[in-house]
Amino acid sequence: MKKVTIAAIAAVSAVVALGAPPPSHGPAQKPNPQYGPGPKAAPARPAPPPKAVPARPAPPPKAAPRPAPAKPLPPPPPKTVHKHHKPAPPPPPPPPKPVHRHHKPAPPPPPPRPWWRFW
């Protein structure tokens, strides 16, 4: 592991702060004559003529302020809820409560008499 001195860090940070390119990693490669000359710099283009800035249109005239209403408006009516189905039926009544009796239940009624018996 290399030791990096504080002076080297300060030198690099000073160069970077000035906007200079960072130090290169060795000499640049020479172009190979076998493949012809290197890339040519593009010719400088002439600067375009300055564009005419159109004049800013005048702002529209301001409308006269509206007079205040004579009295405050009434509150809007309450909105109704729009239902897409029938309302639910009312709940069934509660079952009757049993009567609390302190004696034994009544005996069942006697069976009906046959139709040929009259007494």
Biopython code that builds the backbone (N, CA, C, O; Angstrom):
import numpy as np
from Bio.PDB.StructureBuilder import StructureBuilder

atoms = [
    (1, "MET", "N", (0.849, -1.183, 0.000)),
    (1, "MET", "CA", (0.000, 0.000, 0.000)),
    (1, "MET", "C", (0.889, 1.238, 0.000)),
    (1, "MET", "O", (1.816, 1.336, 0.804)),
    (2, "LYS", "N", (0.614, 2.180, -0.891)),
    (2, "LYS", "CA", (1.439, 3.381, -1.024)),
    (2, "LYS", "C", (1.104, 4.361, 0.088)),
    (2, "LYS", "O", (-0.033, 4.459, 0.548)),
    (3, "LYS", "N", (2.140, 5.081, 0.500)),
    (3, "LYS", "CA", (1.911, 6.151, 1.467)),
    (3, "LYS", "C", (1.661, 7.429, 0.692)),
    (3, "LYS", "O", (2.460, 7.798, -0.169)),
    (4, "VAL", "N", (0.577, 8.102, 0.980)),
    (4, "VAL", "CA", (0.249, 9.353, 0.315)),
    (4, "VAL", "C", (0.484, 10.469, 1.315)),
    (4, "VAL", "O", (-0.109, 10.492, 2.394)),
    (5, "THR", "N", (1.348, 11.382, 0.948)),
    (5, "THR", "CA", (1.668, 12.469, 1.875)),
    (5, "THR", "C", (0.607, 13.552, 1.802)),
    (5, "THR", "O", (-0.135, 13.668, 0.826)),
    (6, "ILE", "N", (0.560, 14.319, 2.841)),
    (6, "ILE", "CA", (-0.406, 15.413, 2.898)),
    (6, "ILE", "C", (-0.069, 16.458, 1.849)),
    (6, "ILE", "O", (-0.963, 17.097, 1.293)),
    (7, "ALA", "N", (1.201, 16.631, 1.581)),
    (7, "ALA", "CA", (1.610, 17.625, 0.581)),
    (7, "ALA", "C", (1.118, 17.228, -0.806)),
    (7, "ALA", "O", (0.700, 18.086, -1.583)),
    (8, "ALA", "N", (1.163, 15.925, -1.125)),
    (8, "ALA", "CA", (0.697, 15.473, -2.440)),
    (8, "ALA", "C", (-0.809, 15.684, -2.569)),
    (8, "ALA", "O", (-1.294, 16.105, -3.620)),
    (9, "ILE", "N", (-1.532, 15.396, -1.522)),
    (9, "ILE", "CA", (-2.988, 15.591, -1.561)),
    (9, "ILE", "C", (-3.301, 17.070, -1.718)),
    (9, "ILE", "O", (-4.205, 17.432, -2.472)),
    (10, "ALA", "N", (-2.569, 17.932, -1.018)),
    (10, "ALA", "CA", (-2.807, 19.371, -1.119)),
    (10, "ALA", "C", (-2.486, 19.876, -2.513)),
    (10, "ALA", "O", (-3.185, 20.746, -3.032)),
    (11, "ALA", "N", (-1.427, 19.337, -3.132)),
    (11, "ALA", "CA", (-1.053, 19.782, -4.479)),
    (11, "ALA", "C", (-2.125, 19.393, -5.488)),
    (11, "ALA", "O", (-2.503, 20.203, -6.335)),
    (12, "VAL", "N", (-2.616, 18.162, -5.405)),
    (12, "VAL", "CA", (-3.643, 17.708, -6.346)),
    (12, "VAL", "C", (-4.926, 18.491, -6.127)),
    (12, "VAL", "O", (-5.570, 18.891, -7.097)),
    (13, "SER", "N", (-5.312, 18.718, -4.880)),
    (13, "SER", "CA", (-6.553, 19.453, -4.628)),
    (13, "SER", "C", (-6.429, 20.901, -5.085)),
    (13, "SER", "O", (-7.418, 21.492, -5.519)),
    (14, "ALA", "N", (-5.222, 21.491, -4.995)),
    (14, "ALA", "CA", (-5.041, 22.865, -5.476)),
    (14, "ALA", "C", (-5.171, 22.922, -6.990)),
    (14, "ALA", "O", (-5.763, 23.858, -7.527)),
    (15, "VAL", "N", (-4.623, 21.927, -7.683)),
    (15, "VAL", "CA", (-4.713, 21.904, -9.146)),
    (15, "VAL", "C", (-6.164, 21.706, -9.569)),
    (15, "VAL", "O", (-6.631, 22.351, -10.509)),
    (16, "VAL", "N", (-6.875, 20.824, -8.886)),
    (16, "VAL", "CA", (-8.273, 20.568, -9.229)),
    (16, "VAL", "C", (-9.107, 21.814, -8.946)),
    (16, "VAL", "O", (-10.029, 22.127, -9.699)),
    (17, "ALA", "N", (-8.790, 22.523, -7.871)),
    (17, "ALA", "CA", (-9.551, 23.724, -7.535)),
    (17, "ALA", "C", (-9.357, 24.815, -8.577)),
    (17, "ALA", "O", (-10.270, 25.605, -8.817)),
    (18, "LEU", "N", (-8.177, 24.873, -9.205)),
    (18, "LEU", "CA", (-7.929, 25.887, -10.230)),
    (18, "LEU", "C", (-8.598, 25.544, -11.550)),
    (18, "LEU", "O", (-8.653, 26.383, -12.449)),
    (19, "GLY", "N", (-9.098, 24.341, -11.681)),
    (19, "GLY", "CA", (-9.770, 23.963, -12.923)),
    (19, "GLY", "C", (-8.837, 23.342, -13.934)),
    (19, "GLY", "O", (-9.256, 23.091, -15.064)),
    (20, "ALA", "N", (-7.602, 23.083, -13.585)),
    (20, "ALA", "CA", (-6.668, 22.454, -14.523)),
    (20, "ALA", "C", (-6.984, 20.974, -14.610)),
    (20, "ALA", "O", (-7.535, 20.404, -13.669)),
    (21, "PRO", "N", (-6.640, 20.333, -15.740)),
    (21, "PRO", "CA", (-6.900, 18.897, -15.838)),
    (21, "PRO", "C", (-6.036, 18.132, -14.843)),
    (21, "PRO", "O", (-4.944, 18.586, -14.502)),
    (22, "PRO", "N", (-6.499, 16.992, -14.377)),
    (22, "PRO", "CA", (-5.695, 16.216, -13.433)),
    (22, "PRO", "C", (-4.427, 15.706, -14.118)),
    (22, "PRO", "O", (-4.377, 15.634, -15.346)),
    (23, "PRO", "N", (-3.413, 15.355, -13.348)),
    (23, "PRO", "CA", (-2.172, 14.869, -13.973)),
    (23, "PRO", "C", (-2.447, 13.635, -14.814)),
    (23, "PRO", "O", (-3.235, 12.772, -14.427)),
    (24, "SER", "N", (-1.777, 13.553, -15.995)),
    (24, "SER", "CA", (-2.026, 12.438, -16.910)),
    (24, "SER", "C", (-1.289, 11.203, -16.433)),
    (24, "SER", "O", (-0.392, 11.271, -15.593)),
    (25, "HIS", "N", (-1.684, 10.091, -16.984)),
    (25, "HIS", "CA", (-1.058, 8.818, -16.640)),
    (25, "HIS", "C", (-0.062, 8.464, -17.738)),
    (25, "HIS", "O", (-0.322, 7.551, -18.522)),
    (26, "GLY", "N", (1.049, 9.146, -17.814)),
    (26, "GLY", "CA", (2.091, 8.835, -18.800)),
    (26, "GLY", "C", (1.946, 9.676, -20.049)),
    (26, "GLY", "O", (0.988, 10.437, -20.190)),
    (27, "PRO", "N", (2.916, 9.535, -20.972)),
    (27, "PRO", "CA", (2.868, 10.333, -22.204)),
    (27, "PRO", "C", (1.758, 9.858, -23.126)),
    (27, "PRO", "O", (1.336, 8.703, -23.077)),
    (28, "ALA", "N", (1.289, 10.782, -23.974)),
    (28, "ALA", "CA", (0.237, 10.428, -24.918)),
    (28, "ALA", "C", (0.793, 9.498, -25.989)),
    (28, "ALA", "O", (1.978, 9.556, -26.319)),
    (29, "GLN", "N", (-0.074, 8.639, -26.531)),
    (29, "GLN", "CA", (0.377, 7.712, -27.576)),
    (29, "GLN", "C", (0.624, 8.473, -28.866)),
    (29, "GLN", "O", (-0.095, 9.415, -29.198)),
    (30, "LYS", "N", (1.678, 8.039, -29.602)),
    (30, "LYS", "CA", (1.972, 8.652, -30.901)),
    (30, "LYS", "C", (1.118, 7.969, -31.955)),
    (30, "LYS", "O", (0.894, 6.762, -31.866)),
    (31, "PRO", "N", (0.631, 8.709, -32.956)),
    (31, "PRO", "CA", (-0.142, 8.051, -34.009)),
    (31, "PRO", "C", (0.738, 7.100, -34.807)),
    (31, "PRO", "O", (1.916, 7.372, -35.039)),
    (32, "ASN", "N", (0.158, 5.989, -35.222)),
    (32, "ASN", "CA", (0.889, 4.988, -36.010)),
    (32, "ASN", "C", (0.832, 5.403, -37.470)),
    (32, "ASN", "O", (-0.261, 5.540, -38.019)),
    (33, "PRO", "N", (1.993, 5.610, -38.130)),
    (33, "PRO", "CA", (1.959, 6.024, -39.537)),
    (33, "PRO", "C", (1.379, 4.957, -40.454)),
    (33, "PRO", "O", (0.995, 5.257, -41.584)),
    (34, "GLN", "N", (1.312, 3.719, -39.983)),
    (34, "GLN", "CA", (0.764, 2.649, -40.830)),
    (34, "GLN", "C", (-0.719, 2.899, -41.111)),
    (34, "GLN", "O", (-1.214, 2.515, -42.170)),
    (35, "TYR", "N", (-1.420, 3.522, -40.199)),
    (35, "TYR", "CA", (-2.860, 3.755, -40.356)),
    (35, "TYR", "C", (-3.175, 5.172, -40.806)),
    (35, "TYR", "O", (-4.335, 5.581, -40.755)),
    (36, "GLY", "N", (-2.204, 5.917, -41.235)),
    (36, "GLY", "CA", (-2.457, 7.247, -41.749)),
    (36, "GLY", "C", (-2.408, 8.287, -40.643)),
    (36, "GLY", "O", (-2.169, 7.965, -39.480)),
    (37, "PRO", "N", (-2.639, 9.541, -41.022)),
    (37, "PRO", "CA", (-2.564, 10.602, -40.010)),
    (37, "PRO", "C", (-3.724, 10.486, -39.009)),
    (37, "PRO", "O", (-4.733, 9.832, -39.269)),
    (38, "GLY", "N", (-3.550, 11.116, -37.910)),
    (38, "GLY", "CA", (-4.574, 11.082, -36.874)),
    (38, "GLY", "C", (-5.787, 11.913, -37.251)),
    (38, "GLY", "O", (-5.849, 12.461, -38.352)),
    (39, "PRO", "N", (-6.752, 12.010, -36.347)),
    (39, "PRO", "CA", (-7.956, 12.778, -36.666)),
    (39, "PRO", "C", (-7.625, 14.256, -36.829)),
    (39, "PRO", "O", (-6.802, 14.815, -36.104)),
    (40, "LYS", "N", (-8.286, 14.865, -37.798)),
    (40, "LYS", "CA", (-8.062, 16.291, -38.057)),
    (40, "LYS", "C", (-9.057, 17.101, -37.219)),
    (40, "LYS", "O", (-10.172, 16.664, -36.934)),
    (41, "ALA", "N", (-8.615, 18.267, -36.848)),
    (41, "ALA", "CA", (-9.497, 19.153, -36.095)),
    (41, "ALA", "C", (-10.542, 19.720, -37.039)),
    (41, "ALA", "O", (-10.225, 20.066, -38.177)),
    (42, "ALA", "N", (-11.756, 19.816, -36.594)),
    (42, "ALA", "CA", (-12.825, 20.347, -37.439)),
    (42, "ALA", "C", (-12.596, 21.834, -37.660)),
    (42, "ALA", "O", (-12.157, 22.541, -36.752)),
    (43, "PRO", "N", (-12.895, 22.316, -38.882)),
    (43, "PRO", "CA", (-12.702, 23.755, -39.121)),
    (43, "PRO", "C", (-13.666, 24.564, -38.248)),
    (43, "PRO", "O", (-14.786, 24.138, -37.967)),
    (44, "ALA", "N", (-13.204, 25.724, -37.834)),
    (44, "ALA", "CA", (-14.023, 26.570, -36.964)),
    (44, "ALA", "C", (-15.233, 27.077, -37.730)),
    (44, "ALA", "O", (-15.099, 27.558, -38.856)),
    (45, "ARG", "N", (-16.389, 26.976, -37.142)),
    (45, "ARG", "CA", (-17.614, 27.450, -37.793)),
    (45, "ARG", "C", (-17.786, 28.929, -37.500)),
    (45, "ARG", "O", (-17.475, 29.400, -36.406)),
    (46, "PRO", "N", (-18.286, 29.655, -38.489)),
    (46, "PRO", "CA", (-18.512, 31.078, -38.202)),
    (46, "PRO", "C", (-19.659, 31.236, -37.197)),
    (46, "PRO", "O", (-20.599, 30.441, -37.171)),
    (47, "ALA", "N", (-19.558, 32.254, -36.396)),
    (47, "ALA", "CA", (-20.589, 32.494, -35.385)),
    (47, "ALA", "C", (-21.886, 32.903, -36.071)),
    (47, "ALA", "O", (-21.848, 33.692, -37.015)),
    (48, "PRO", "N", (-23.034, 32.390, -35.626)),
    (48, "PRO", "CA", (-24.300, 32.767, -36.260)),
    (48, "PRO", "C", (-24.609, 34.237, -35.974)),
    (48, "PRO", "O", (-24.205, 34.776, -34.944)),
    (49, "PRO", "N", (-25.322, 34.873, -36.889)),
    (49, "PRO", "CA", (-25.651, 36.284, -36.649)),
    (49, "PRO", "C", (-26.582, 36.397, -35.442)),
    (49, "PRO", "O", (-27.377, 35.492, -35.187)),
    (50, "PRO", "N", (-26.492, 37.487, -34.709)),
    (50, "PRO", "CA", (-27.360, 37.622, -33.532)),
    (50, "PRO", "C", (-28.827, 37.709, -33.957)),
    (50, "PRO", "O", (-29.180, 38.389, -34.921)),
    (51, "LYS", "N", (-29.654, 37.007, -33.216)),
    (51, "LYS", "CA", (-31.085, 36.984, -33.542)),
    (51, "LYS", "C", (-31.751, 38.241, -32.989)),
    (51, "LYS", "O", (-31.429, 38.729, -31.906)),
    (52, "ALA", "N", (-32.682, 38.734, -33.775)),
    (52, "ALA", "CA", (-33.415, 39.916, -33.326)),
    (52, "ALA", "C", (-34.450, 39.494, -32.282)),
    (52, "ALA", "O", (-35.227, 38.566, -32.509)),
    (53, "VAL", "N", (-34.454, 40.159, -31.171)),
    (53, "VAL", "CA", (-35.396, 39.840, -30.100)),
    (53, "VAL", "C", (-36.682, 40.615, -30.372)),
    (53, "VAL", "O", (-36.655, 41.844, -30.442)),
    (54, "PRO", "N", (-37.820, 39.909, -30.527)),
    (54, "PRO", "CA", (-39.058, 40.646, -30.810)),
    (54, "PRO", "C", (-39.450, 41.515, -29.613)),
    (54, "PRO", "O", (-39.169, 41.194, -28.458)),
    (55, "ALA", "N", (-40.101, 42.609, -29.933)),
    (55, "ALA", "CA", (-40.536, 43.517, -28.870)),
    (55, "ALA", "C", (-41.617, 42.843, -28.037)),
    (55, "ALA", "O", (-42.450, 42.101, -28.557)),
    (56, "ARG", "N", (-41.591, 43.104, -26.775)),
    (56, "ARG", "CA", (-42.563, 42.485, -25.869)),
    (56, "ARG", "C", (-43.917, 43.170, -26.045)),
    (56, "ARG", "O", (-43.995, 44.398, -26.039)),
    (57, "PRO", "N", (-44.987, 42.380, -26.204)),
    (57, "PRO", "CA", (-46.292, 43.022, -26.389)),
    (57, "PRO", "C", (-46.731, 43.741, -25.112)),
    (57, "PRO", "O", (-46.353, 43.377, -23.998)),
    (58, "ALA", "N", (-47.531, 44.757, -25.320)),
    (58, "ALA", "CA", (-48.021, 45.530, -24.175)),
    (58, "ALA", "C", (-49.015, 44.681, -23.387)),
    (58, "ALA", "O", (-49.787, 43.930, -23.982)),
    (59, "PRO", "N", (-49.008, 44.787, -22.067)),
    (59, "PRO", "CA", (-49.958, 43.990, -21.280)),
    (59, "PRO", "C", (-51.389, 44.459, -21.541)),
    (59, "PRO", "O", (-51.617, 45.635, -21.824)),
    (60, "PRO", "N", (-52.351, 43.539, -21.445)),
    (60, "PRO", "CA", (-53.742, 43.939, -21.678)),
    (60, "PRO", "C", (-54.201, 44.904, -20.583)),
    (60, "PRO", "O", (-53.697, 44.860, -19.461)),
    (61, "PRO", "N", (-55.147, 45.767, -20.910)),
    (61, "PRO", "CA", (-55.616, 46.708, -19.879)),
    (61, "PRO", "C", (-56.326, 45.957, -18.756)),
    (61, "PRO", "O", (-57.015, 44.963, -18.984)),
    (62, "LYS", "N", (-56.140, 46.456, -17.553)),
    (62, "LYS", "CA", (-56.746, 45.793, -16.396)),
    (62, "LYS", "C", (-58.240, 46.095, -16.356)),
    (62, "LYS", "O", (-58.678, 47.209, -16.646)),
    (63, "ALA", "N", (-59.004, 45.076, -15.991)),
    (63, "ALA", "CA", (-60.456, 45.246, -15.895)),
    (63, "ALA", "C", (-60.789, 46.019, -14.620)),
    (63, "ALA", "O", (-60.053, 45.982, -13.634)),
    (64, "ALA", "N", (-61.910, 46.712, -14.674)),
    (64, "ALA", "CA", (-62.347, 47.472, -13.506)),
    (64, "ALA", "C", (-62.746, 46.495, -12.402)),
    (64, "ALA", "O", (-63.299, 45.435, -12.694)),
    (65, "PRO", "N", (-62.478, 46.829, -11.152)),
    (65, "PRO", "CA", (-62.851, 45.904, -10.076)),
    (65, "PRO", "C", (-64.366, 45.757, -9.989)),
    (65, "PRO", "O", (-65.119, 46.717, -10.153)),
    (66, "ARG", "N", (-64.784, 44.523, -9.726)),
    (66, "ARG", "CA", (-66.225, 44.261, -9.630)),
    (66, "ARG", "C", (-66.762, 44.783, -8.303)),
    (66, "ARG", "O", (-66.068, 44.729, -7.288)),
    (67, "PRO", "N", (-67.992, 45.286, -8.305)),
    (67, "PRO", "CA", (-68.550, 45.743, -7.024)),
    (67, "PRO", "C", (-68.848, 44.546, -6.120)),
    (67, "PRO", "O", (-69.159, 43.451, -6.589)),
    (68, "ALA", "N", (-68.744, 44.783, -4.830)),
    (68, "ALA", "CA", (-69.010, 43.719, -3.865)),
    (68, "ALA", "C", (-70.502, 43.409, -3.854)),
    (68, "ALA", "O", (-71.309, 44.314, -4.065)),
    (69, "PRO", "N", (-70.899, 42.147, -3.612)),
    (69, "PRO", "CA", (-72.332, 41.822, -3.568)),
    (69, "PRO", "C", (-73.009, 42.546, -2.400)),
    (69, "PRO", "O", (-72.394, 42.817, -1.369)),
    (70, "ALA", "N", (-74.292, 42.846, -2.598)),
    (70, "ALA", "CA", (-75.037, 43.604, -1.590)),
    (70, "ALA", "C", (-75.175, 42.805, -0.299)),
    (70, "ALA", "O", (-74.993, 43.357, 0.786)),
    (71, "LYS", "N", (-75.493, 41.510, -0.397)),
    (71, "LYS", "CA", (-75.631, 40.686, 0.797)),
    (71, "LYS", "C", (-74.937, 39.347, 0.530)),
    (71, "LYS", "O", (-74.791, 38.939, -0.622)),
    (72, "PRO", "N", (-74.518, 38.677, 1.581)),
    (72, "PRO", "CA", (-73.832, 37.396, 1.357)),
    (72, "PRO", "C", (-74.796, 36.360, 0.782)),
    (72, "PRO", "O", (-75.994, 36.369, 1.064)),
    (73, "LEU", "N", (-74.246, 35.487, -0.016)),
    (73, "LEU", "CA", (-75.064, 34.445, -0.636)),
    (73, "LEU", "C", (-75.494, 33.422, 0.409)),
    (73, "LEU", "O", (-74.758, 33.172, 1.364)),
    (74, "PRO", "N", (-76.688, 32.819, 0.242)),
    (74, "PRO", "CA", (-77.106, 31.787, 1.204)),
    (74, "PRO", "C", (-76.245, 30.537, 1.027)),
    (74, "PRO", "O", (-75.679, 30.318, -0.044)),
    (75, "PRO", "N", (-76.148, 29.723, 2.069)),
    (75, "PRO", "CA", (-75.340, 28.504, 1.932)),
    (75, "PRO", "C", (-75.990, 27.555, 0.926)),
    (75, "PRO", "O", (-77.213, 27.547, 0.787)),
    (76, "PRO", "N", (-75.195, 26.765, 0.233)),
    (76, "PRO", "CA", (-75.773, 25.842, -0.746)),
    (76, "PRO", "C", (-76.600, 24.763, -0.050)),
    (76, "PRO", "O", (-76.332, 24.434, 1.106)),
    (77, "PRO", "N", (-77.603, 24.208, -0.739)),
    (77, "PRO", "CA", (-78.413, 23.156, -0.104)),
    (77, "PRO", "C", (-77.568, 21.903, 0.119)),
    (77, "PRO", "O", (-76.606, 21.662, -0.610)),
    (78, "PRO", "N", (-77.926, 21.110, 1.122)),
    (78, "PRO", "CA", (-77.144, 19.891, 1.367)),
    (78, "PRO", "C", (-77.302, 18.916, 0.203)),
    (78, "PRO", "O", (-78.370, 18.791, -0.397)),
    (79, "LYS", "N", (-76.212, 18.240, -0.088)),
    (79, "LYS", "CA", (-76.242, 17.288, -1.201)),
    (79, "LYS", "C", (-76.918, 15.995, -0.743)),
    (79, "LYS", "O", (-76.724, 15.537, 0.383)),
    (80, "THR", "N", (-77.716, 15.421, -1.644)),
    (80, "THR", "CA", (-78.365, 14.153, -1.335)),
    (80, "THR", "C", (-77.477, 13.022, -1.815)),
    (80, "THR", "O", (-76.770, 13.141, -2.815)),
    (81, "VAL", "N", (-77.529, 11.937, -1.089)),
    (81, "VAL", "CA", (-76.736, 10.772, -1.462)),
    (81, "VAL", "C", (-77.528, 9.994, -2.501)),
    (81, "VAL", "O", (-78.680, 9.624, -2.277)),
    (82, "HIS", "N", (-76.897, 9.754, -3.632)),
    (82, "HIS", "CA", (-77.571, 9.029, -4.709)),
    (82, "HIS", "C", (-77.361, 7.538, -4.494)),
    (82, "HIS", "O", (-76.236, 7.043, -4.560)),
    (83, "LYS", "N", (-78.465, 6.821, -4.233)),
    (83, "LYS", "CA", (-78.364, 5.381, -3.994)),
    (83, "LYS", "C", (-78.826, 4.640, -5.236)),
    (83, "LYS", "O", (-79.792, 5.039, -5.887)),
    (84, "HIS", "N", (-78.139, 3.576, -5.553)),
    (84, "HIS", "CA", (-78.459, 2.791, -6.744)),
    (84, "HIS", "C", (-79.290, 1.550, -6.415)),
    (84, "HIS", "O", (-79.522, 0.727, -7.301)),
    (85, "HIS", "N", (-79.733, 1.396, -5.197)),
    (85, "HIS", "CA", (-80.508, 0.201, -4.853)),
    (85, "HIS", "C", (-81.604, 0.591, -3.869)),
    (85, "HIS", "O", (-81.643, 1.705, -3.347)),
    (86, "LYS", "N", (-82.493, -0.375, -3.639)),
    (86, "LYS", "CA", (-83.596, -0.119, -2.716)),
    (86, "LYS", "C", (-83.055, -0.022, -1.288)),
    (86, "LYS", "O", (-82.025, -0.620, -0.976)),
    (87, "PRO", "N", (-83.739, 0.724, -0.424)),
    (87, "PRO", "CA", (-83.265, 0.771, 0.961)),
    (87, "PRO", "C", (-83.444, -0.590, 1.638)),
    (87, "PRO", "O", (-84.302, -1.382, 1.249)),
    (88, "ALA", "N", (-82.641, -0.838, 2.631)),
    (88, "ALA", "CA", (-82.694, -2.117, 3.334)),
    (88, "ALA", "C", (-84.010, -2.218, 4.109)),
    (88, "ALA", "O", (-84.489, -1.216, 4.641)),
    (89, "PRO", "N", (-84.603, -3.424, 4.180)),
    (89, "PRO", "CA", (-85.852, -3.571, 4.952)),
    (89, "PRO", "C", (-85.567, -3.357, 6.434)),
    (89, "PRO", "O", (-84.436, -3.532, 6.885)),
    (90, "PRO", "N", (-86.606, -2.973, 7.197)),
    (90, "PRO", "CA", (-86.372, -2.766, 8.631)),
    (90, "PRO", "C", (-86.028, -4.096, 9.303)),
    (90, "PRO", "O", (-86.422, -5.155, 8.815)),
    (91, "PRO", "N", (-85.306, -4.052, 10.405)),
    (91, "PRO", "CA", (-84.946, -5.307, 11.074)),
    (91, "PRO", "C", (-86.194, -5.986, 11.643)),
    (91, "PRO", "O", (-87.155, -5.304, 11.999)),
    (92, "PRO", "N", (-86.191, -7.321, 11.733)),
    (92, "PRO", "CA", (-87.371, -8.027, 12.275)),
    (92, "PRO", "C", (-87.546, -7.700, 13.762)),
    (92, "PRO", "O", (-86.574, -7.391, 14.451)),
    (93, "PRO", "N", (-88.795, -7.770, 14.255)),
    (93, "PRO", "CA", (-89.011, -7.471, 15.681)),
    (93, "PRO", "C", (-88.353, -8.547, 16.547)),
    (93, "PRO", "O", (-88.197, -9.685, 16.105)),
    (94, "PRO", "N", (-87.973, -8.202, 17.752)),
    (94, "PRO", "CA", (-87.342, -9.207, 18.616)),
    (94, "PRO", "C", (-88.355, -10.283, 19.009)),
    (94, "PRO", "O", (-89.550, -10.001, 19.088)),
    (95, "PRO", "N", (-87.895, -11.506, 19.256)),
    (95, "PRO", "CA", (-88.836, -12.573, 19.646)),
    (95, "PRO", "C", (-89.454, -12.258, 21.016)),
    (95, "PRO", "O", (-88.824, -11.609, 21.851)),
    (96, "PRO", "N", (-90.705, -12.728, 21.243)),
    (96, "PRO", "CA", (-91.343, -12.437, 22.542)),
    (96, "PRO", "C", (-90.607, -13.143, 23.680)),
    (96, "PRO", "O", (-90.096, -14.253, 23.528)),
    (97, "LYS", "N", (-90.573, -12.472, 24.805)),
    (97, "LYS", "CA", (-89.890, -13.055, 25.951)),
    (97, "LYS", "C", (-90.804, -14.102, 26.590)),
    (97, "LYS", "O", (-92.014, -13.893, 26.671)),
    (98, "PRO", "N", (-90.244, -15.221, 27.042)),
    (98, "PRO", "CA", (-91.096, -16.235, 27.694)),
    (98, "PRO", "C", (-91.605, -15.711, 29.045)),
    (98, "PRO", "O", (-90.915, -14.979, 29.756)),
    (99, "VAL", "N", (-92.838, -16.117, 29.366)),
    (99, "VAL", "CA", (-93.443, -15.694, 30.632)),
    (99, "VAL", "C", (-92.940, -16.629, 31.727)),
    (99, "VAL", "O", (-92.985, -17.852, 31.593)),
    (100, "HIS", "N", (-92.471, -16.041, 32.784)),
    (100, "HIS", "CA", (-91.942, -16.841, 33.882)),
    (100, "HIS", "C", (-93.094, -17.233, 34.812)),
    (100, "HIS", "O", (-93.702, -16.381, 35.460)),
    (101, "ARG", "N", (-93.382, -18.544, 34.866)),
    (101, "ARG", "CA", (-94.481, -19.030, 35.711)),
    (101, "ARG", "C", (-93.898, -19.854, 36.864)),
    (101, "ARG", "O", (-92.872, -20.520, 36.727)),
    (102, "HIS", "N", (-94.596, -19.781, 38.009)),
    (102, "HIS", "CA", (-94.130, -20.497, 39.187)),
    (102, "HIS", "C", (-94.896, -21.784, 39.423)),
    (102, "HIS", "O", (-94.755, -22.383, 40.489)),
    (103, "HIS", "N", (-95.706, -22.234, 38.466)),
    (103, "HIS", "CA", (-96.437, -23.493, 38.642)),
    (103, "HIS", "C", (-96.193, -24.354, 37.423)),
    (103, "HIS", "O", (-95.588, -23.924, 36.440)),
    (104, "LYS", "N", (-96.684, -25.595, 37.513)),
    (104, "LYS", "CA", (-96.421, -26.514, 36.408)),
    (104, "LYS", "C", (-97.261, -26.123, 35.199)),
    (104, "LYS", "O", (-98.332, -25.537, 35.360)),
    (105, "PRO", "N", (-96.805, -26.430, 34.011)),
    (105, "PRO", "CA", (-97.553, -26.031, 32.809)),
    (105, "PRO", "C", (-98.903, -26.738, 32.724)),
    (105, "PRO", "O", (-99.089, -27.809, 33.300)),
    (106, "ALA", "N", (-99.835, -26.133, 32.006)),
    (106, "ALA", "CA", (-101.190, -26.695, 31.855)),
    (106, "ALA", "C", (-101.111, -27.982, 31.034)),
    (106, "ALA", "O", (-100.257, -28.113, 30.156)),
    (107, "PRO", "N", (-102.018, -28.946, 31.327)),
    (107, "PRO", "CA", (-102.003, -30.193, 30.551)),
    (107, "PRO", "C", (-102.465, -29.924, 29.126)),
    (107, "PRO", "O", (-103.164, -28.939, 28.886)),
    (108, "PRO", "N", (-102.096, -30.764, 28.189)),
    (108, "PRO", "CA", (-102.519, -30.550, 26.802)),
    (108, "PRO", "C", (-104.029, -30.720, 26.670)),
    (108, "PRO", "O", (-104.625, -31.455, 27.457)),
    (109, "PRO", "N", (-104.666, -30.064, 25.700)),
    (109, "PRO", "CA", (-106.123, -30.205, 25.544)),
    (109, "PRO", "C", (-106.480, -31.643, 25.142)),
    (109, "PRO", "O", (-105.667, -32.331, 24.525)),
    (110, "PRO", "N", (-107.720, -32.109, 25.499)),
    (110, "PRO", "CA", (-108.110, -33.486, 25.150)),
    (110, "PRO", "C", (-108.255, -33.623, 23.639)),
    (110, "PRO", "O", (-108.509, -32.637, 22.948)),
    (111, "PRO", "N", (-108.097, -34.824, 23.132)),
    (111, "PRO", "CA", (-108.236, -35.013, 21.685)),
    (111, "PRO", "C", (-109.674, -34.729, 21.245)),
    (111, "PRO", "O", (-110.597, -34.916, 22.037)),
    (112, "PRO", "N", (-109.886, -34.290, 20.023)),
    (112, "PRO", "CA", (-111.253, -33.999, 19.571)),
    (112, "PRO", "C", (-112.098, -35.279, 19.502)),
    (112, "PRO", "O", (-111.582, -36.370, 19.261)),
    (113, "ARG", "N", (-113.421, -35.114, 19.722)),
    (113, "ARG", "CA", (-114.323, -36.275, 19.675)),
    (113, "ARG", "C", (-114.580, -36.673, 18.243)),
    (113, "ARG", "O", (-114.569, -35.826, 17.350)),
    (114, "PRO", "N", (-114.808, -37.935, 18.014)),
    (114, "PRO", "CA", (-115.168, -38.350, 16.653)),
    (114, "PRO", "C", (-116.483, -37.707, 16.238)),
    (114, "PRO", "O", (-117.268, -37.286, 17.088)),
    (115, "TRP", "N", (-116.721, -37.631, 14.951)),
    (115, "TRP", "CA", (-117.903, -36.924, 14.462)),
    (115, "TRP", "C", (-119.201, -37.672, 14.780)),
    (115, "TRP", "O", (-120.267, -37.056, 14.790)),
    (116, "TRP", "N", (-119.140, -39.010, 15.046)),
    (116, "TRP", "CA", (-120.394, -39.729, 15.335)),
    (116, "TRP", "C", (-120.771, -39.677, 16.797)),
    (116, "TRP", "O", (-121.841, -40.155, 17.174)),
    (117, "ARG", "N", (-119.914, -39.107, 17.632)),
    (117, "ARG", "CA", (-120.246, -39.000, 19.050)),
    (117, "ARG", "C", (-120.743, -37.604, 19.334)),
    (117, "ARG", "O", (-120.062, -36.634, 18.999)),
    (118, "PHE", "N", (-121.861, -37.473, 19.917)),
    (118, "PHE", "CA", (-122.433, -36.163, 20.214)),
    (118, "PHE", "C", (-122.406, -35.859, 21.706)),
    (118, "PHE", "O", (-122.783, -34.757, 22.104)),
    (119, "TRP", "N", (-121.976, -36.787, 22.536)),
    (119, "TRP", "CA", (-121.961, -36.526, 23.976)),
    (119, "TRP", "C", (-120.628, -36.823, 24.564)),
    (119, "TRP", "O", (-120.435, -36.659, 25.768)),
]
sb = StructureBuilder()
sb.init_structure("model")
sb.init_model(0)
sb.init_chain("A")
sb.init_seg("    ")
for serial, (resi, resn, name, xyz) in enumerate(atoms, 1):
    if name == "N":
        sb.init_residue(resn, " ", resi, " ")
    sb.init_atom(name, np.array(xyz, "f"), 0.0, 1.0, " ", f" {name:<3s}", serial, name[0])
structure = sb.get_structure()
